[in-house]
Amino acid sequence: MSTESDGPVRIEILARKDCPSRGMAIAVVERVVAETGVPVEVVVVDMTSYEQARKRRFLGSPTVRVDGRDVDQRLNGQREFTLADRVYRTDRGLAGWPDAEWVREALLLALAQTTTNGGHESSSRSSATSP
């Protein structure tokens, strides 16, 4: 679900500044965006407190969401909100960042769900950091 009916797909990368996997998560998202050419708005959110983690339903650093949905479909009911490092169970084994294929699938699904409803037609791309 998009926050803007006619804007780009929104990708959020939520991570602590000192997260060892933050850079790789950003790089994976940037690579997938470049490969797909899907219009996106990328927002990097610096996670700094447990209160912020609870409010944003943060499952660990880094977390990548496309239009509000976590790219990891294998969460298995995980609901613990934490500032700790996140570990992803990928086909290649345990990793500190989400699999590029998950990001690609989530991005294309968000695009498909909204283009049939008239959304996500613009081609803007931006990056921002917010607390």
C-alpha positions as CSV (number, residue, x, y, z in Angstrom):
1,M,0.0,0.0,0.0
2,S,1.5,3.3,-1.1
3,T,1.4,6.5,0.8
4,E,0.8,8.4,-2.4
5,S,-1.6,7.0,-5.1
6,D,0.3,8.6,-8.0
7,G,3.9,8.7,-6.7
8,P,6.8,6.2,-6.9
9,V,7.0,3.0,-5.0
10,R,8.4,3.8,-1.5
11,I,11.3,1.8,-0.2
12,E,12.4,2.3,3.4
13,I,15.7,1.2,4.7
14,L,15.6,1.3,8.5
15,A,19.0,0.9,10.1
16,R,21.2,2.1,12.9
17,K,24.1,4.2,11.7
18,D,26.6,1.8,13.2
19,C,25.0,-1.3,11.7
20,P,27.6,-3.4,9.9
21,S,25.1,-4.5,7.2
22,R,23.6,-1.0,6.6
23,G,25.8,-0.3,3.5
24,M,25.1,-3.7,1.9
25,A,21.3,-3.3,2.4
26,I,21.5,0.1,0.7
27,A,23.7,-1.3,-2.1
28,V,21.3,-4.2,-2.7
29,V,18.3,-1.8,-2.9
30,E,20.2,0.5,-5.3
31,R,21.2,-2.4,-7.5
32,V,17.7,-3.8,-7.7
33,V,16.3,-0.3,-8.5
34,A,18.8,0.2,-11.2
35,E,18.2,-3.3,-12.7
36,T,14.4,-2.9,-12.7
37,G,14.1,0.7,-13.6
38,V,11.0,1.0,-11.4
39,P,10.4,4.5,-10.2
40,V,11.1,4.7,-6.5
41,E,11.5,6.9,-3.5
42,V,14.2,5.5,-1.3
43,V,14.2,6.7,2.3
44,V,16.9,5.8,4.8
45,V,15.7,6.0,8.4
46,D,18.3,6.2,11.2
47,M,17.0,4.1,14.0
48,T,18.2,5.4,17.4
49,S,16.0,4.3,20.2
50,Y,13.9,1.4,21.4
51,E,10.8,3.6,21.5
52,Q,11.4,4.4,17.8
53,A,11.9,0.7,17.1
54,R,8.6,-0.2,18.8
55,K,6.7,2.6,17.1
56,R,8.0,1.6,13.6
57,R,7.7,-2.1,14.3
58,F,11.4,-2.5,13.7
59,L,12.6,-6.1,13.5
60,G,16.3,-5.3,13.6
61,S,19.0,-3.5,11.7
62,P,18.8,-3.3,8.7
63,T,15.1,-3.7,7.8
64,V,13.9,-3.1,4.2
65,R,10.3,-2.4,3.4
66,V,8.6,-1.8,0.1
67,D,5.4,0.3,0.4
68,G,5.3,-0.6,4.1
69,R,5.8,-4.4,3.7
70,D,8.9,-6.2,4.9
71,V,10.8,-7.8,2.0
72,D,11.4,-10.9,4.1
73,Q,8.3,-13.1,3.5
74,R,9.8,-15.8,5.8
75,L,9.3,-13.9,9.1
76,N,7.5,-16.8,10.6
77,G,5.5,-14.6,13.0
78,Q,8.6,-12.6,14.3
79,R,7.2,-9.7,16.2
80,E,10.0,-8.7,18.6
81,F,11.0,-5.1,18.0
82,T,14.7,-4.4,18.6
83,L,17.7,-2.3,17.8
84,A,19.8,-5.4,17.5
85,D,21.4,-6.5,14.3
86,R,19.0,-8.5,12.1
87,V,19.9,-11.9,10.6
88,Y,18.1,-13.0,7.5
89,R,17.7,-16.7,6.6
90,T,18.3,-16.7,2.9
91,D,18.8,-19.5,0.4
92,R,22.5,-18.8,0.5
93,G,22.6,-19.1,4.3
94,L,22.5,-16.6,7.1
95,A,23.1,-13.0,6.0
96,G,23.0,-9.5,7.6
97,W,21.0,-8.0,4.7
98,P,17.9,-9.1,2.7
99,D,18.3,-11.1,-0.5
100,A,18.2,-9.0,-3.7
101,E,15.5,-11.3,-5.1
102,W,13.2,-10.5,-2.2
103,V,13.7,-6.8,-2.8
104,R,13.0,-7.3,-6.6
105,E,9.9,-9.4,-5.9
106,A,8.5,-6.9,-3.4
107,L,9.2,-4.0,-5.7
108,L,7.6,-5.6,-8.8
109,L,4.6,-6.7,-6.7
110,A,4.1,-3.2,-5.3
111,L,4.3,-1.8,-8.9
112,A,1.8,-4.4,-10.2
113,Q,-0.6,-3.8,-7.4
114,T,-0.7,-0.1,-7.9
115,T,-0.4,0.4,-11.6
116,T,-3.6,-1.5,-12.1
117,N,-5.2,1.1,-9.7
118,G,-3.6,4.0,-11.4
119,G,-0.7,4.7,-9.0
120,H,3.1,4.7,-9.2
121,E,3.3,6.2,-12.6
122,S,5.8,8.9,-12.0
123,S,9.6,8.4,-12.5
124,S,11.1,10.4,-9.6
125,R,13.8,8.9,-7.5
126,S,15.0,10.4,-4.2
127,S,17.0,9.5,-1.1
128,A,16.6,11.0,2.3
129,T,17.6,10.3,5.9
130,S,15.2,11.0,8.7
131,P,15.2,10.3,12.5
